[in-house]
Amino acid sequence: MSILNSFGGLVASVIAALVLLVFAVLSFFVTVFIVDVGANLAGLEPTADYVTLSAALLSTGAIVAGASPMTGLAGE
């Protein structure tokens, strides 16, 4: 039974990783849209590579901030 439990945990981890990857890609696309619209509202016309770079940096920051624990901020 231990092997089946280990295999079930492995399958659950793979499924969780795939779901997180899909959400990361979707958040990147939404961030690209937000950066592009924000630049247009500001009267700027950035090229696609700058929009992609800024969206990648914002998405990475959001993912890292969401993954970092906040246990040290509670005050000891």
PyMOL commands that set and color helices and strands:
alter all, ss='L'
color gray80, all
select helices_A, chain A and resi 2-41+48-67+71-73
alter helices_A, ss='H'
color red, helices_A
deselect
rebuild
show_as cartoon
